[in-house]
């Protein structure tokens, strides 16, 4: 499929897809005319890349991680190294800390909202 179709099917801009390719996260074949041609599994790959970016991972870490994941289900492949696993545990711990901080912030906001609502009522 061409870059425009991949962008449409994944909701990711063509510019982002070119960036993913530049960073080694996504691979495209080239037609004789020089246009990018992506395989069907590129849809799953782009979705996985988006999930990893949303989790706060940077492109270099994602590039290390992607060969260790199956695209369709995100499950592990056989090439995960102990170093990568340790890095991923650290990333998960970072995300857990962020979640804790966000829950605390939400609780503070809830308290302020409740207090403000009582003052008005």
Secondary structure, DSSP 4 states (H G I P E B T S, - for coil): --HHHHHHHHT--HHHHHHHHHTTS---EE-TTS-EE--TTHHHHHHHHHHHHHTT--HHHHHHHHTTB-TTT--B-TT--HHHHHHHHHHHHHHHHHHHHHHHHHHHHHHHHHHHHHHH-
